[in-house]
């Protein structure tokens, strides 16, 4: 279940930005990236892309932290104990 949440968290940001490329108000991130790139203001366009990346990574890490809290017995969290 948490693997699906982690995948959906990362892809939701990508889907939101890509869907905004095709329309939306000026304050939408996808429209902003498109308009800034069309106006040859690539520094602003790249800044918006980095913001989108940071938001997607934050979504992913939030799910990872929830997984560690809610499923402490999961094998990926356990440490290897030597006899």
N, CA, C and O atoms as CSV, one atom per row, in Angstrom:
chain,resi,resn,atom,element,x,y,z
A,1,UNK,N,N,0.817,-1.186,0.000
A,1,UNK,CA,C,0.000,0.000,0.000
A,1,UNK,C,C,0.865,1.257,0.000
A,1,UNK,O,O,0.600,2.196,-0.750
A,2,UNK,N,N,1.895,1.274,0.838
A,2,UNK,CA,C,2.740,2.464,0.901
A,2,UNK,C,C,3.581,2.633,-0.355
A,2,UNK,O,O,3.920,3.759,-0.717
A,3,UNK,N,N,3.926,1.532,-1.030
A,3,UNK,CA,C,4.631,1.671,-2.302
A,3,UNK,C,C,3.768,2.408,-3.315
A,3,UNK,O,O,4.268,3.244,-4.068
A,4,UNK,N,N,2.487,2.104,-3.336
A,4,UNK,CA,C,1.570,2.804,-4.236
A,4,UNK,C,C,1.450,4.270,-3.842
A,4,UNK,O,O,1.409,5.143,-4.710
A,5,UNK,N,N,1.394,4.552,-2.537
A,5,UNK,CA,C,1.324,5.939,-2.086
A,5,UNK,C,C,2.568,6.723,-2.504
A,5,UNK,O,O,2.465,7.867,-2.947
A,6,UNK,N,N,3.752,6.099,-2.363
A,6,UNK,CA,C,4.993,6.784,-2.736
A,6,UNK,C,C,5.037,7.065,-4.231
A,6,UNK,O,O,5.449,8.146,-4.650
A,7,UNK,N,N,4.619,6.108,-5.026
A,7,UNK,CA,C,4.594,6.302,-6.475
A,7,UNK,C,C,3.594,7.377,-6.857
A,7,UNK,O,O,3.892,8.237,-7.686
A,8,UNK,N,N,2.416,7.339,-6.263
A,8,UNK,CA,C,1.382,8.329,-6.571
A,8,UNK,C,C,1.788,9.726,-6.107
A,8,UNK,O,O,1.456,10.712,-6.765
A,9,UNK,N,N,2.492,9.823,-4.999
A,9,UNK,CA,C,2.911,11.130,-4.501
A,9,UNK,C,C,3.870,11.803,-5.478
A,9,UNK,O,O,3.761,13.001,-5.740
A,10,UNK,N,N,4.796,11.038,-6.008
A,10,UNK,CA,C,5.749,11.611,-6.965
A,10,UNK,C,C,5.074,11.930,-8.297
A,10,UNK,O,O,5.319,12.987,-8.879
A,11,UNK,N,N,4.240,11.036,-8.775
A,11,UNK,CA,C,3.610,11.237,-10.077
A,11,UNK,C,C,2.500,12.282,-10.046
A,11,UNK,O,O,2.163,12.852,-11.084
A,12,UNK,N,N,1.932,12.538,-8.886
A,12,UNK,CA,C,0.871,13.549,-8.812
A,12,UNK,C,C,1.404,14.937,-9.150
A,12,UNK,O,O,0.718,15.722,-9.804
A,13,UNK,N,N,2.607,15.241,-8.714
A,13,UNK,CA,C,3.192,16.549,-9.036
A,13,UNK,C,C,3.490,16.650,-10.519
A,13,UNK,O,O,3.253,17.692,-11.130
A,14,UNK,N,N,4.002,15.588,-11.100
A,14,UNK,CA,C,4.269,15.585,-12.537
A,14,UNK,C,C,2.972,15.763,-13.315
A,14,UNK,O,O,2.912,16.553,-14.257
A,15,UNK,N,N,1.939,15.034,-12.924
A,15,UNK,CA,C,0.650,15.137,-13.596
A,15,UNK,C,C,0.037,16.523,-13.477
A,15,UNK,O,O,-0.554,17.027,-14.431
A,16,UNK,N,N,0.174,17.132,-12.323
A,16,UNK,CA,C,-0.384,18.469,-12.130
A,16,UNK,C,C,0.311,19.495,-13.015
A,16,UNK,O,O,-0.348,20.317,-13.650
A,17,UNK,N,N,1.626,19.449,-13.059
A,17,UNK,CA,C,2.365,20.431,-13.860
A,17,UNK,C,C,2.104,20.226,-15.348
A,17,UNK,O,O,1.885,21.193,-16.078
A,18,UNK,N,N,2.125,18.977,-15.800
A,18,UNK,CA,C,1.895,18.708,-17.217
A,18,UNK,C,C,0.475,19.100,-17.623
A,18,UNK,O,O,0.285,19.650,-18.708
A,19,UNK,N,N,-0.511,18.835,-16.794
A,19,UNK,CA,C,-1.879,19.212,-17.141
A,19,UNK,C,C,-2.046,20.727,-17.189
A,19,UNK,O,O,-2.887,21.235,-17.931
A,20,UNK,N,N,-1.257,21.446,-16.409
A,20,UNK,CA,C,-1.335,22.905,-16.421
A,20,UNK,C,C,-0.678,23.505,-17.654
A,20,UNK,O,O,-0.939,24.663,-17.978
A,21,UNK,N,N,0.171,22.748,-18.353
A,21,UNK,CA,C,0.774,23.255,-19.588
A,21,UNK,C,C,-0.299,23.612,-20.610
A,21,UNK,O,O,-0.117,24.534,-21.405
A,22,UNK,N,N,-1.409,22.892,-20.592
A,22,UNK,CA,C,-2.426,23.042,-21.627
A,22,UNK,C,C,-3.526,24.020,-21.241
A,22,UNK,O,O,-4.511,24.154,-21.967
A,23,UNK,N,N,-3.380,24.682,-20.147
A,23,UNK,CA,C,-4.359,25.689,-19.759
A,23,UNK,C,C,-4.413,25.852,-18.267
A,23,UNK,O,O,-4.033,24.961,-17.507
A,24,UNK,N,N,-4.878,26.971,-17.871
A,24,UNK,CA,C,-4.984,27.263,-16.454
A,24,UNK,C,C,-4.752,28.737,-16.225
A,24,UNK,O,O,-4.429,29.475,-17.156
A,25,UNK,N,N,-4.912,29.163,-14.999
A,25,UNK,CA,C,-4.691,30.577,-14.728
A,25,UNK,C,C,-3.202,30.882,-14.637
A,25,UNK,O,O,-2.382,29.966,-14.580
A,26,UNK,N,N,-2.860,32.121,-14.624
A,26,UNK,CA,C,-1.456,32.565,-14.669
A,26,UNK,C,C,-0.674,32.102,-13.449
A,26,UNK,O,O,0.543,31.932,-13.522
A,27,UNK,N,N,-1.347,31.899,-12.345
A,27,UNK,CA,C,-0.636,31.512,-11.128
A,27,UNK,C,C,-0.320,30.022,-11.074
A,27,UNK,O,O,0.357,29.584,-10.144
A,28,UNK,N,N,-0.787,29.226,-12.039
A,28,UNK,CA,C,-0.490,27.793,-12.068
A,28,UNK,C,C,0.971,27.587,-12.483
A,28,UNK,O,O,1.497,28.323,-13.317
A,29,UNK,N,N,1.600,26.602,-11.905
A,29,UNK,CA,C,3.027,26.394,-12.115
A,29,UNK,C,C,3.354,25.990,-13.552
A,29,UNK,O,O,4.343,26.462,-14.113
A,30,UNK,N,N,2.540,25.127,-14.150
A,30,UNK,CA,C,2.789,24.696,-15.524
A,30,UNK,C,C,2.671,25.836,-16.522
A,30,UNK,O,O,3.493,25.963,-17.429
A,31,UNK,N,N,1.653,26.660,-16.355
A,31,UNK,CA,C,1.469,27.823,-17.231
A,31,UNK,C,C,2.621,28.809,-17.040
A,31,UNK,O,O,3.119,29.389,-18.005
A,32,UNK,N,N,3.032,28.988,-15.804
A,32,UNK,CA,C,4.140,29.903,-15.515
A,32,UNK,C,C,5.420,29.434,-16.205
A,32,UNK,O,O,6.134,30.243,-16.797
A,33,UNK,N,N,5.713,28.149,-16.134
A,33,UNK,CA,C,6.912,27.610,-16.779
A,33,UNK,C,C,6.843,27.832,-18.280
A,33,UNK,O,O,7.825,28.257,-18.888
A,34,UNK,N,N,5.698,27.549,-18.883
A,34,UNK,CA,C,5.535,27.704,-20.328
A,34,UNK,C,C,5.699,29.168,-20.742
A,34,UNK,O,O,6.400,29.459,-21.711
A,35,UNK,N,N,5.072,30.076,-20.029
A,35,UNK,CA,C,5.146,31.491,-20.400
A,35,UNK,C,C,6.543,32.064,-20.188
A,35,UNK,O,O,7.012,32.873,-20.988
A,36,UNK,N,N,7.196,31.653,-19.128
A,36,UNK,CA,C,8.551,32.151,-18.896
A,36,UNK,C,C,9.523,31.617,-19.939
A,36,UNK,O,O,10.399,32.354,-20.392
A,37,UNK,N,N,9.389,30.367,-20.327
A,37,UNK,CA,C,10.260,29.809,-21.355
A,37,UNK,C,C,9.978,30.446,-22.713
A,37,UNK,O,O,10.902,30.676,-23.494
A,38,UNK,N,N,8.712,30.732,-22.997
A,38,UNK,CA,C,8.366,31.383,-24.259
A,38,UNK,C,C,8.904,32.807,-24.318
A,38,UNK,O,O,9.205,33.319,-25.396
A,39,UNK,N,N,9.023,33.441,-23.161
A,39,UNK,CA,C,9.561,34.799,-23.098
A,39,UNK,C,C,11.068,34.832,-22.922
A,39,UNK,O,O,11.631,35.888,-22.631
A,40,UNK,N,N,11.734,33.695,-23.094
A,40,UNK,CA,C,13.189,33.570,-22.974
A,40,UNK,C,C,13.701,33.983,-21.602
A,40,UNK,O,O,14.820,34.480,-21.476
A,41,UNK,N,N,12.892,33.779,-20.586
A,41,UNK,CA,C,13.301,33.999,-19.199
A,41,UNK,C,C,13.533,32.625,-18.559
A,41,UNK,O,O,12.784,32.173,-17.693
A,42,UNK,N,N,14.603,31.991,-19.029
A,42,UNK,CA,C,14.854,30.609,-18.641
A,42,UNK,C,C,15.247,30.458,-17.179
A,42,UNK,O,O,15.028,29.402,-16.585
A,43,UNK,N,N,15.823,31.498,-16.595
A,43,UNK,CA,C,16.170,31.408,-15.178
A,43,UNK,C,C,14.906,31.266,-14.328
A,43,UNK,O,O,14.892,30.496,-13.368
A,44,UNK,N,N,13.850,31.999,-14.672
A,44,UNK,CA,C,12.581,31.861,-13.946
A,44,UNK,C,C,11.924,30.518,-14.219
A,44,UNK,O,O,11.350,29.911,-13.316
A,45,UNK,N,N,12.005,30.053,-15.460
A,45,UNK,CA,C,11.416,28.757,-15.804
A,45,UNK,C,C,12.111,27.632,-15.038
A,45,UNK,O,O,11.447,26.742,-14.507
A,46,UNK,N,N,13.436,27.669,-14.979
A,46,UNK,CA,C,14.164,26.629,-14.248
A,46,UNK,C,C,13.911,26.720,-12.749
A,46,UNK,O,O,13.871,25.698,-12.065
A,47,UNK,N,N,13.742,27.917,-12.241
A,47,UNK,CA,C,13.423,28.058,-10.819
A,47,UNK,C,C,12.076,27.412,-10.502
A,47,UNK,O,O,11.928,26.753,-9.472
A,48,UNK,N,N,11.101,27.600,-11.379
A,48,UNK,CA,C,9.792,26.980,-11.176
A,48,UNK,C,C,9.877,25.461,-11.302
A,48,UNK,O,O,9.189,24.744,-10.575
A,49,UNK,N,N,10.701,24.968,-12.204
A,49,UNK,CA,C,10.894,23.517,-12.345
A,49,UNK,C,C,11.521,22.948,-11.077
A,49,UNK,O,O,11.124,21.880,-10.610
A,50,UNK,N,N,12.486,23.651,-10.527
A,50,UNK,CA,C,13.122,23.187,-9.286
A,50,UNK,C,C,12.125,23.197,-8.137
A,50,UNK,O,O,12.139,22.293,-7.301
A,51,UNK,N,N,11.264,24.197,-8.083
A,51,UNK,CA,C,10.224,24.235,-7.047
A,51,UNK,C,C,9.302,23.026,-7.183
A,51,UNK,O,O,8.941,22.402,-6.185
A,52,UNK,N,N,8.923,22.697,-8.413
A,52,UNK,CA,C,8.079,21.523,-8.634
A,52,UNK,C,C,8.782,20.247,-8.191
A,52,UNK,O,O,8.154,19.357,-7.618
A,53,UNK,N,N,10.075,20.155,-8.451
A,53,UNK,CA,C,10.848,18.982,-8.011
A,53,UNK,C,C,10.894,18.890,-6.489
A,53,UNK,O,O,10.727,17.808,-5.927
A,54,UNK,N,N,11.116,20.000,-5.832
A,54,UNK,CA,C,11.188,20.016,-4.366
A,54,UNK,C,C,9.845,19.615,-3.759
A,54,UNK,O,O,9.799,18.875,-2.777
A,55,UNK,N,N,8.752,20.107,-4.347
A,55,UNK,CA,C,7.427,19.741,-3.837
A,55,UNK,C,C,7.179,18.243,-4.016
A,55,UNK,O,O,6.660,17.594,-3.108
A,56,UNK,N,N,7.541,17.687,-5.176
A,56,UNK,CA,C,7.381,16.251,-5.409
A,56,UNK,C,C,8.217,15.409,-4.456
A,56,UNK,O,O,7.745,14.395,-3.942
A,57,UNK,N,N,9.446,15.822,-4.222
A,57,UNK,CA,C,10.319,15.101,-3.284
A,57,UNK,C,C,9.772,15.206,-1.865
A,57,UNK,O,O,9.845,14.243,-1.101
A,58,UNK,N,N,9.227,16.359,-1.507
A,58,UNK,CA,C,8.634,16.527,-0.183
A,58,UNK,C,C,7.433,15.609,0.004
A,58,UNK,O,O,7.274,15.001,1.063
A,59,UNK,N,N,6.583,15.506,-1.021
A,59,UNK,CA,C,5.460,14.569,-0.958
A,59,UNK,C,C,5.964,13.149,-0.722
A,59,UNK,O,O,5.434,12.433,0.128
A,60,UNK,N,N,6.986,12.742,-1.469
A,60,UNK,CA,C,7.534,11.392,-1.355
A,60,UNK,C,C,8.098,11.147,0.049
A,60,UNK,O,O,7.816,10.120,0.666
A,61,UNK,N,N,8.884,12.083,0.540
A,61,UNK,CA,C,9.499,11.898,1.860
A,61,UNK,C,C,8.462,11.896,2.978
A,61,UNK,O,O,8.657,11.240,4.001
A,62,UNK,N,N,7.380,12.614,2.795
A,62,UNK,CA,C,6.301,12.584,3.783
A,62,UNK,C,C,5.701,11.187,3.875
A,62,UNK,O,O,5.436,10.693,4.971
A,63,UNK,N,N,5.488,10.555,2.734
A,63,UNK,CA,C,4.955,9.193,2.724
A,63,UNK,C,C,5.960,8.219,3.344
A,63,UNK,O,O,5.566,7.311,4.076
A,64,UNK,N,N,7.242,8.398,3.062
A,64,UNK,CA,C,8.267,7.529,3.652
A,64,UNK,C,C,8.265,7.656,5.177
A,64,UNK,O,O,8.357,6.651,5.882
A,65,UNK,N,N,8.163,8.875,5.686
A,65,UNK,CA,C,8.134,9.065,7.139
A,65,UNK,C,C,6.880,8.450,7.750
A,65,UNK,O,O,6.947,7.840,8.817
A,66,UNK,N,N,5.740,8.603,7.084
A,66,UNK,CA,C,4.508,7.971,7.576
A,66,UNK,C,C,4.641,6.448,7.590
A,66,UNK,O,O,4.164,5.785,8.511
A,67,UNK,N,N,5.287,5.907,6.571
A,67,UNK,CA,C,5.484,4.455,6.512
A,67,UNK,C,C,6.339,3.978,7.686
A,67,UNK,O,O,6.036,2.957,8.304
A,68,UNK,N,N,7.385,4.703,7.986
A,68,UNK,CA,C,8.254,4.310,9.103
A,68,UNK,C,C,7.544,4.405,10.443
A,68,UNK,O,O,7.810,3.605,11.340
A,69,UNK,N,N,6.652,5.365,10.590
A,69,UNK,CA,C,5.925,5.526,11.846
A,69,UNK,C,C,4.824,4.474,11.986
A,69,UNK,O,O,4.653,3.883,13.052
A,70,UNK,N,N,4.088,4.248,10.910
A,70,UNK,CA,C,2.924,3.367,10.977
A,70,UNK,C,C,3.262,1.882,10.839
A,70,UNK,O,O,2.485,1.032,11.274
A,71,UNK,N,N,4.415,1.561,10.238
A,71,UNK,CA,C,4.795,0.157,10.060
A,71,UNK,C,C,6.239,-0.034,10.554
A,71,UNK,O,O,7.138,-0.255,9.743
A,72,UNK,N,N,6.469,0.047,11.854
A,72,UNK,CA,C,7.842,-0.082,12.358
A,72,UNK,C,C,8.403,-1.499,12.250
A,72,UNK,O,O,9.612,-1.686,12.385
A,73,UNK,N,N,7.567,-2.485,12.015
A,73,UNK,CA,C,8.032,-3.861,11.931
A,73,UNK,C,C,8.416,-4.266,10.505
A,73,UNK,O,O,8.816,-5.408,10.280
A,74,UNK,N,N,8.301,-3.360,9.553
A,74,UNK,CA,C,8.590,-3.678,8.150
A,74,UNK,C,C,10.061,-4.066,7.985
A,74,UNK,O,O,10.929,-3.529,8.674
A,75,UNK,N,N,10.335,-4.992,7.077
A,75,UNK,CA,C,11.687,-5.521,6.883
A,75,UNK,C,C,12.676,-4.458,6.411
A,75,UNK,O,O,13.864,-4.549,6.722
A,76,UNK,N,N,12.223,-3.470,5.679
A,76,UNK,CA,C,13.140,-2.439,5.183
A,76,UNK,C,C,13.635,-1.520,6.297
A,76,UNK,O,O,14.609,-0.792,6.105
A,77,UNK,N,N,12.991,-1.543,7.434
A,77,UNK,CA,C,13.356,-0.661,8.541
A,77,UNK,C,C,14.217,-1.385,9.585
A,77,UNK,O,O,15.015,-0.762,10.286
A,78,UNK,N,N,14.043,-2.690,9.675
A,78,UNK,CA,C,14.791,-3.461,10.670
A,78,UNK,C,C,16.283,-3.413,10.401
A,78,UNK,O,O,16.714,-3.341,9.250
A,79,UNK,N,N,17.064,-3.454,11.462
A,79,UNK,CA,C,18.506,-3.546,11.331
A,79,UNK,C,C,18.924,-4.997,11.449
A,79,UNK,O,O,18.247,-5.804,12.086
A,80,UNK,N,N,20.031,-5.313,10.838
A,80,UNK,CA,C,20.531,-6.692,10.889
A,80,UNK,C,C,21.282,-6.876,12.187
A,80,UNK,O,O,22.237,-6.157,12.478
A,81,UNK,N,N,20.837,-7.852,12.965
A,81,UNK,CA,C,21.487,-8.135,14.237
A,81,UNK,C,C,22.343,-9.383,14.085
A,81,UNK,O,O,21.877,-10.419,13.610
A,82,UNK,N,N,23.579,-9.271,14.487
A,82,UNK,CA,C,24.475,-10.402,14.402
A,82,UNK,C,C,24.407,-11.192,15.707
A,82,UNK,O,O,24.304,-10.601,16.783
A,83,UNK,N,N,24.465,-12.535,15.621
A,83,UNK,CA,C,24.398,-13.353,16.847
A,83,UNK,C,C,25.623,-13.255,17.715
A,83,UNK,O,O,25.686,-13.892,18.767
